[in-house]
Amino acid sequence: MFRPRELSYALGRTLVKEADHEERNGLLATDDGMMVAAGRASLNDESSRTIRAVAANVYMEYKLLLEKMRRVMQKEWR
């Protein structure tokens, strides 16, 4: 599992990797292919930071929820 800062940094590198494009799309998906978060950022403003922060937050909340569900399922099987 990623930490929020690491994920935000990785998304930031993805968004600004190629400076010749003015807009970037970001997408987070699960191992099963389910979309968790998506966003578009323009490299000319501060929106890329916001997109990274929101996507990282959504991803971390998703992972926490998934872990809680796994723990509940394990308790039920005991």
C-alpha positions in Angstrom: 0.0 0.0 0.0 1.3 3.5 -0.9 1.5 6.3 1.6 -0.4 9.4 0.6 2.7 11.5 0.0 4.4 8.8 -2.1 1.2 8.4 -4.1 0.8 12.1 -4.6 4.4 12.4 -5.7 4.0 9.5 -8.2 0.9 11.1 -9.6 2.7 14.4 -9.9 5.5 12.8 -11.9 2.9 11.3 -14.2 1.1 14.5 -14.7 4.2 16.6 -15.5 6.3 13.9 -17.2 5.9 15.3 -20.7 5.8 19.1 -20.8 4.7 19.2 -24.5 1.2 18.3 -23.5 -0.9 21.0 -21.8 -3.4 18.6 -20.1 -3.0 15.3 -18.3 -5.4 12.7 -17.2 -4.9 10.7 -14.1 -6.6 7.4 -13.3 -6.4 5.1 -10.3 -7.6 1.6 -10.7 -7.7 -1.5 -8.5 -5.9 -4.8 -9.3 -9.3 -6.0 -10.6 -9.5 -3.1 -13.0 -12.2 -1.1 -11.1 -11.8 2.7 -11.3 -11.1 4.3 -7.9 -10.4 7.9 -8.9 -9.9 9.9 -12.0 -9.0 13.5 -12.8 -7.7 15.9 -15.4 -5.1 18.6 -14.7 -3.8 21.5 -16.7 -0.1 22.1 -16.4 -0.6 25.8 -16.5 -2.3 26.2 -13.1 -2.4 24.7 -9.6 -5.1 22.1 -10.5 -2.5 19.3 -10.8 -1.7 19.6 -7.1 -5.3 19.4 -6.2 -5.9 16.4 -8.5 -2.9 14.6 -6.9 -4.1 15.3 -3.4 -7.7 14.3 -4.0 -6.7 11.1 -5.9 -4.3 10.1 -3.2 -6.9 10.7 -0.5 -9.6 8.7 -2.4 -7.1 5.9 -3.0 -6.1 5.7 0.7 -9.7 5.7 1.8 -10.5 2.9 -0.6 -7.6 0.8 0.7 -8.6 1.4 4.3 -12.2 0.4 3.5 -10.9 -2.7 1.6 -8.8 -3.7 4.6 -11.7 -3.3 7.0 -13.9 -5.5 4.8 -11.2 -8.2 4.8 -11.0 -8.1 8.6 -14.8 -8.4 8.9 -14.8 -11.3 6.5 -12.0 -13.1 8.4 -13.9 -12.7 11.7 -17.1 -14.1 10.1 -15.2 -17.2 8.8 -13.8 -18.0 12.3 
